[in-house]
Amino acid sequence: MKTEIVRKLYTDFEAVAHVKDGVEYWLARDIQVLLGYSQWRNFENVIKKAKTACENAGQPV
């Protein structure tokens, strides 16, 4: 991946980050847009697959 693209993605993700009690986090609806998903239902499927992958790997969801 080109350096410019990585820098832009980093900047975009940091711009939508939230911090509470010293913990940085992101809202799924913000990430949805950054990753190019125009419809929540399509992104929700990605989230479900990620949860399943975590479970299969023995990681907390």
Jmol script that loads the backbone (N, CA, C; Angstrom):
load data "model"
ATOM      1  N   MET A   1       0.864  -1.174   0.000  1.00  0.00           N
ATOM      2  CA  MET A   1       0.000   0.000   0.000  1.00  0.00           C
ATOM      3  C   MET A   1       0.905   1.230   0.000  1.00  0.00           C
ATOM      4  N   LYS A   2       0.532   2.210  -0.769  1.00  0.00           N
ATOM      5  CA  LYS A   2       1.342   3.407  -0.879  1.00  0.00           C
ATOM      6  C   LYS A   2       1.334   4.201   0.424  1.00  0.00           C
ATOM      7  N   THR A   3       2.450   4.822   0.699  1.00  0.00           N
ATOM      8  CA  THR A   3       2.626   5.581   1.927  1.00  0.00           C
ATOM      9  C   THR A   3       1.567   6.673   2.070  1.00  0.00           C
ATOM     10  N   GLU A   4       1.229   7.352   0.987  1.00  0.00           N
ATOM     11  CA  GLU A   4       0.232   8.437   1.061  1.00  0.00           C
ATOM     12  C   GLU A   4      -1.136   7.908   1.503  1.00  0.00           C
ATOM     13  N   ILE A   5      -1.488   6.748   0.987  1.00  0.00           N
ATOM     14  CA  ILE A   5      -2.778   6.146   1.332  1.00  0.00           C
ATOM     15  C   ILE A   5      -2.806   5.775   2.811  1.00  0.00           C
ATOM     16  N   VAL A   6      -1.730   5.186   3.286  1.00  0.00           N
ATOM     17  CA  VAL A   6      -1.646   4.799   4.694  1.00  0.00           C
ATOM     18  C   VAL A   6      -1.739   6.034   5.581  1.00  0.00           C
ATOM     19  N   ARG A   7      -1.038   7.089   5.226  1.00  0.00           N
ATOM     20  CA  ARG A   7      -1.087   8.334   6.014  1.00  0.00           C
ATOM     21  C   ARG A   7      -2.494   8.915   6.047  1.00  0.00           C
ATOM     22  N   LYS A   8      -3.170   8.901   4.902  1.00  0.00           N
ATOM     23  CA  LYS A   8      -4.533   9.443   4.842  1.00  0.00           C
ATOM     24  C   LYS A   8      -5.469   8.611   5.712  1.00  0.00           C
ATOM     25  N   LEU A   9      -5.378   7.292   5.601  1.00  0.00           N
ATOM     26  CA  LEU A   9      -6.225   6.428   6.423  1.00  0.00           C
ATOM     27  C   LEU A   9      -5.961   6.664   7.906  1.00  0.00           C
ATOM     28  N   TYR A  10      -4.694   6.778   8.271  1.00  0.00           N
ATOM     29  CA  TYR A  10      -4.339   7.031   9.675  1.00  0.00           C
ATOM     30  C   TYR A  10      -4.956   8.343  10.144  1.00  0.00           C
ATOM     31  N   THR A  11      -4.800   9.387   9.349  1.00  0.00           N
ATOM     32  CA  THR A  11      -5.360  10.694   9.703  1.00  0.00           C
ATOM     33  C   THR A  11      -6.873  10.636   9.810  1.00  0.00           C
ATOM     34  N   ASP A  12      -7.521   9.969   8.870  1.00  0.00           N
ATOM     35  CA  ASP A  12      -8.980   9.859   8.881  1.00  0.00           C
ATOM     36  C   ASP A  12      -9.476   9.097  10.111  1.00  0.00           C
ATOM     37  N   PHE A  13      -8.802   7.989  10.448  1.00  0.00           N
ATOM     38  CA  PHE A  13      -9.210   7.207  11.621  1.00  0.00           C
ATOM     39  C   PHE A  13      -8.993   7.997  12.907  1.00  0.00           C
ATOM     40  N   GLU A  14      -7.870   8.695  12.999  1.00  0.00           N
ATOM     41  CA  GLU A  14      -7.601   9.492  14.195  1.00  0.00           C
ATOM     42  C   GLU A  14      -8.594  10.633  14.339  1.00  0.00           C
ATOM     43  N   ALA A  15      -9.086  11.156  13.218  1.00  0.00           N
ATOM     44  CA  ALA A  15     -10.036  12.268  13.254  1.00  0.00           C
ATOM     45  C   ALA A  15     -11.387  11.865  13.851  1.00  0.00           C
ATOM     46  N   VAL A  16     -11.754  10.599  13.740  1.00  0.00           N
ATOM     47  CA  VAL A  16     -13.051  10.154  14.267  1.00  0.00           C
ATOM     48  C   VAL A  16     -12.924   9.388  15.582  1.00  0.00           C
ATOM     49  N   ALA A  17     -11.709   9.329  16.116  1.00  0.00           N
ATOM     50  CA  ALA A  17     -11.495   8.624  17.385  1.00  0.00           C
ATOM     51  C   ALA A  17     -12.143   9.394  18.534  1.00  0.00           C
ATOM     52  N   HIS A  18     -12.595   8.652  19.523  1.00  0.00           N
ATOM     53  CA  HIS A  18     -13.158   9.208  20.751  1.00  0.00           C
ATOM     54  C   HIS A  18     -12.260   8.754  21.897  1.00  0.00           C
ATOM     55  N   VAL A  19     -12.227   9.540  22.957  1.00  0.00           N
ATOM     56  CA  VAL A  19     -11.454   9.165  24.140  1.00  0.00           C
ATOM     57  C   VAL A  19     -12.326   9.373  25.360  1.00  0.00           C
ATOM     58  N   LYS A  20     -12.393   8.340  26.195  1.00  0.00           N
ATOM     59  CA  LYS A  20     -13.136   8.433  27.446  1.00  0.00           C
ATOM     60  C   LYS A  20     -12.315   7.738  28.522  1.00  0.00           C
ATOM     61  N   ASP A  21     -12.082   8.454  29.591  1.00  0.00           N
ATOM     62  CA  ASP A  21     -11.292   7.923  30.704  1.00  0.00           C
ATOM     63  C   ASP A  21      -9.942   7.377  30.235  1.00  0.00           C
ATOM     64  N   GLY A  22      -9.339   8.063  29.269  1.00  0.00           N
ATOM     65  CA  GLY A  22      -8.036   7.667  28.780  1.00  0.00           C
ATOM     66  C   GLY A  22      -8.032   6.513  27.796  1.00  0.00           C
ATOM     67  N   VAL A  23      -9.225   6.038  27.411  1.00  0.00           N
ATOM     68  CA  VAL A  23      -9.330   4.916  26.478  1.00  0.00           C
ATOM     69  C   VAL A  23      -9.807   5.446  25.127  1.00  0.00           C
ATOM     70  N   GLU A  24      -9.048   5.129  24.082  1.00  0.00           N
ATOM     71  CA  GLU A  24      -9.404   5.562  22.732  1.00  0.00           C
ATOM     72  C   GLU A  24     -10.292   4.498  22.091  1.00  0.00           C
ATOM     73  N   TYR A  25     -11.347   4.945  21.421  1.00  0.00           N
ATOM     74  CA  TYR A  25     -12.246   4.007  20.761  1.00  0.00           C
ATOM     75  C   TYR A  25     -12.892   4.666  19.544  1.00  0.00           C
ATOM     76  N   TRP A  26     -13.484   3.841  18.709  1.00  0.00           N
ATOM     77  CA  TRP A  26     -14.147   4.303  17.493  1.00  0.00           C
ATOM     78  C   TRP A  26     -15.560   3.754  17.454  1.00  0.00           C
ATOM     79  N   LEU A  27     -16.452   4.502  16.853  1.00  0.00           N
ATOM     80  CA  LEU A  27     -17.826   4.056  16.665  1.00  0.00           C
ATOM     81  C   LEU A  27     -17.931   3.335  15.320  1.00  0.00           C
ATOM     82  N   ALA A  28     -18.650   2.229  15.324  1.00  0.00           N
ATOM     83  CA  ALA A  28     -18.772   1.414  14.112  1.00  0.00           C
ATOM     84  C   ALA A  28     -19.343   2.208  12.944  1.00  0.00           C
ATOM     85  N   ARG A  29     -20.274   3.078  13.220  1.00  0.00           N
ATOM     86  CA  ARG A  29     -20.869   3.851  12.115  1.00  0.00           C
ATOM     87  C   ARG A  29     -19.866   4.809  11.487  1.00  0.00           C
ATOM     88  N   ASP A  30     -18.911   5.301  12.264  1.00  0.00           N
ATOM     89  CA  ASP A  30     -17.857   6.149  11.705  1.00  0.00           C
ATOM     90  C   ASP A  30     -16.892   5.321  10.864  1.00  0.00           C
ATOM     91  N   ILE A  31     -16.521   4.156  11.378  1.00  0.00           N
ATOM     92  CA  ILE A  31     -15.601   3.281  10.652  1.00  0.00           C
ATOM     93  C   ILE A  31     -16.236   2.793   9.352  1.00  0.00           C
ATOM     94  N   GLN A  32     -17.524   2.547   9.395  1.00  0.00           N
ATOM     95  CA  GLN A  32     -18.256   2.098   8.208  1.00  0.00           C
ATOM     96  C   GLN A  32     -17.985   3.029   7.034  1.00  0.00           C
ATOM     97  N   VAL A  33     -18.108   4.305   7.261  1.00  0.00           N
ATOM     98  CA  VAL A  33     -17.914   5.299   6.201  1.00  0.00           C
ATOM     99  C   VAL A  33     -16.459   5.303   5.732  1.00  0.00           C
ATOM    100  N   LEU A  34     -15.523   5.270   6.688  1.00  0.00           N
ATOM    101  CA  LEU A  34     -14.107   5.300   6.324  1.00  0.00           C
ATOM    102  C   LEU A  34     -13.702   4.106   5.469  1.00  0.00           C
ATOM    103  N   LEU A  35     -14.341   2.972   5.691  1.00  0.00           N
ATOM    104  CA  LEU A  35     -14.006   1.767   4.939  1.00  0.00           C
ATOM    105  C   LEU A  35     -14.810   1.628   3.650  1.00  0.00           C
ATOM    106  N   GLY A  36     -15.649   2.609   3.366  1.00  0.00           N
ATOM    107  CA  GLY A  36     -16.342   2.636   2.085  1.00  0.00           C
ATOM    108  C   GLY A  36     -17.654   1.879   2.015  1.00  0.00           C
ATOM    109  N   TYR A  37     -18.229   1.549   3.170  1.00  0.00           N
ATOM    110  CA  TYR A  37     -19.530   0.874   3.180  1.00  0.00           C
ATOM    111  C   TYR A  37     -20.627   1.924   3.231  1.00  0.00           C
ATOM    112  N   SER A  38     -21.463   1.957   2.209  1.00  0.00           N
ATOM    113  CA  SER A  38     -22.513   2.962   2.166  1.00  0.00           C
ATOM    114  C   SER A  38     -23.759   2.542   2.944  1.00  0.00           C
ATOM    115  N   GLN A  39     -23.916   1.247   3.171  1.00  0.00           N
ATOM    116  CA  GLN A  39     -25.098   0.764   3.888  1.00  0.00           C
ATOM    117  C   GLN A  39     -24.672   0.014   5.147  1.00  0.00           C
ATOM    118  N   TRP A  40     -25.357   0.330   6.239  1.00  0.00           N
ATOM    119  CA  TRP A  40     -25.038  -0.299   7.519  1.00  0.00           C
ATOM    120  C   TRP A  40     -25.168  -1.816   7.448  1.00  0.00           C
ATOM    121  N   ARG A  41     -26.182  -2.316   6.771  1.00  0.00           N
ATOM    122  CA  ARG A  41     -26.419  -3.769   6.748  1.00  0.00           C
ATOM    123  C   ARG A  41     -25.233  -4.507   6.151  1.00  0.00           C
ATOM    124  N   ASN A  42     -24.561  -3.909   5.168  1.00  0.00           N
ATOM    125  CA  ASN A  42     -23.380  -4.554   4.583  1.00  0.00           C
ATOM    126  C   ASN A  42     -22.217  -4.557   5.575  1.00  0.00           C
ATOM    127  N   PHE A  43     -22.056  -3.463   6.290  1.00  0.00           N
ATOM    128  CA  PHE A  43     -20.975  -3.380   7.267  1.00  0.00           C
ATOM    129  C   PHE A  43     -21.267  -4.267   8.472  1.00  0.00           C
ATOM    130  N   GLU A  44     -22.524  -4.383   8.817  1.00  0.00           N
ATOM    131  CA  GLU A  44     -22.904  -5.239   9.944  1.00  0.00           C
ATOM    132  C   GLU A  44     -22.491  -6.691   9.687  1.00  0.00           C
ATOM    133  N   ASN A  45     -22.581  -7.129   8.432  1.00  0.00           N
ATOM    134  CA  ASN A  45     -22.144  -8.482   8.080  1.00  0.00           C
ATOM    135  C   ASN A  45     -20.639  -8.648   8.315  1.00  0.00           C
ATOM    136  N   VAL A  46     -19.874  -7.603   8.030  1.00  0.00           N
ATOM    137  CA  VAL A  46     -18.436  -7.634   8.263  1.00  0.00           C
ATOM    138  C   VAL A  46     -18.159  -7.763   9.762  1.00  0.00           C
ATOM    139  N   ILE A  47     -18.906  -7.038  10.569  1.00  0.00           N
ATOM    140  CA  ILE A  47     -18.747  -7.096  12.024  1.00  0.00           C
ATOM    141  C   ILE A  47     -19.060  -8.501  12.533  1.00  0.00           C
ATOM    142  N   LYS A  48     -20.114  -9.103  12.029  1.00  0.00           N
ATOM    143  CA  LYS A  48     -20.484 -10.464  12.445  1.00  0.00           C
ATOM    144  C   LYS A  48     -19.371 -11.459  12.098  1.00  0.00           C
ATOM    145  N   LYS A  49     -18.791 -11.316  10.913  1.00  0.00           N
ATOM    146  CA  LYS A  49     -17.705 -12.201  10.513  1.00  0.00           C
ATOM    147  C   LYS A  49     -16.477 -12.005  11.400  1.00  0.00           C
ATOM    148  N   ALA A  50     -16.197 -10.771  11.771  1.00  0.00           N
ATOM    149  CA  ALA A  50     -15.057 -10.489  12.647  1.00  0.00           C
ATOM    150  C   ALA A  50     -15.284 -11.097  14.030  1.00  0.00           C
ATOM    151  N   LYS A  51     -16.513 -11.025  14.524  1.00  0.00           N
ATOM    152  CA  LYS A  51     -16.830 -11.629  15.821  1.00  0.00           C
ATOM    153  C   LYS A  51     -16.624 -13.140  15.772  1.00  0.00           C
ATOM    154  N   THR A  52     -17.082 -13.760  14.704  1.00  0.00           N
ATOM    155  CA  THR A  52     -16.927 -15.203  14.540  1.00  0.00           C
ATOM    156  C   THR A  52     -15.448 -15.573  14.477  1.00  0.00           C
ATOM    157  N   ALA A  53     -14.659 -14.784  13.756  1.00  0.00           N
ATOM    158  CA  ALA A  53     -13.222 -15.050  13.658  1.00  0.00           C
ATOM    159  C   ALA A  53     -12.559 -14.960  15.031  1.00  0.00           C
ATOM    160  N   CYS A  54     -12.966 -13.985  15.840  1.00  0.00           N
ATOM    161  CA  CYS A  54     -12.421 -13.864  17.200  1.00  0.00           C
ATOM    162  C   CYS A  54     -12.776 -15.089  18.033  1.00  0.00           C
ATOM    163  N   GLU A  55     -14.030 -15.491  17.968  1.00  0.00           N
ATOM    164  CA  GLU A  55     -14.479 -16.670  18.729  1.00  0.00           C
ATOM    165  C   GLU A  55     -13.695 -17.913  18.302  1.00  0.00           C
ATOM    166  N   ASN A  56     -13.544 -18.106  16.995  1.00  0.00           N
ATOM    167  CA  ASN A  56     -12.821 -19.276  16.486  1.00  0.00           C
ATOM    168  C   ASN A  56     -11.354 -19.269  16.884  1.00  0.00           C
ATOM    169  N   ALA A  57     -10.805 -18.082  17.086  1.00  0.00           N
ATOM    170  CA  ALA A  57      -9.395 -17.961  17.480  1.00  0.00           C
ATOM    171  C   ALA A  57      -9.232 -17.976  18.999  1.00  0.00           C
ATOM    172  N   GLY A  58     -10.345 -18.105  19.716  1.00  0.00           N
ATOM    173  CA  GLY A  58     -10.275 -18.130  21.175  1.00  0.00           C
ATOM    174  C   GLY A  58     -10.034 -16.769  21.799  1.00  0.00           C
ATOM    175  N   GLN A  59     -10.368 -15.718  21.071  1.00  0.00           N
ATOM    176  CA  GLN A  59     -10.163 -14.345  21.549  1.00  0.00           C
ATOM    177  C   GLN A  59     -11.492 -13.762  22.021  1.00  0.00           C
ATOM    178  N   PRO A  60     -11.432 -12.847  22.988  1.00  0.00           N
ATOM    179  CA  PRO A  60     -12.681 -12.204  23.423  1.00  0.00           C
ATOM    180  C   PRO A  60     -13.262 -11.333  22.315  1.00  0.00           C
ATOM    181  N   VAL A  61     -14.556 -11.307  22.228  1.00  0.00           N
ATOM    182  CA  VAL A  61     -15.237 -10.510  21.204  1.00  0.00           C
ATOM    183  C   VAL A  61     -15.439  -9.105  21.739  1.00  0.00           C
TER     184      VAL A  61
END
end "model"
wireframe off; spacefill off
backbone 0.3
color backbone group
